[in-house]
Amino acid sequence: MNCVMINNWKKSEKAPEAAQQAAEMTRKHWQEIALDHGYAPNNVCLAERDGVVMVGLSEEMYEDFREGTGGWSFY
């Protein structure tokens, strides 16, 4: 599954776990939203690359939120 990244946090040397915790909390939030809208929680992904932790949505879920009715805003 391809994901569209919607949030990212850069790990700092002083508190590398802070970025991971923030990403985990955001992923959980989006998984709950996914369930509320009829998507499986695995439509929300977590990735890490080059010291950056990222949260993303499946392309289908992202497109539905972006193109569907209602407001869309990036956090």
C-alpha angles and dihedrals in degrees: 000000000000118000132204108220114233103169136025138181128195114224113237125211091233096053112010092163093060093072091048092049092049091049092048091051091048092047091052090050092052092045089057090049089049091055091048089056098044099262126126115249090243087074085081116073136192121208138172128203134159094353094310123114114207137190120205143175128227112263090248094052092043092051092047092053094042098044100027128090120287131042126309123200133171114236 
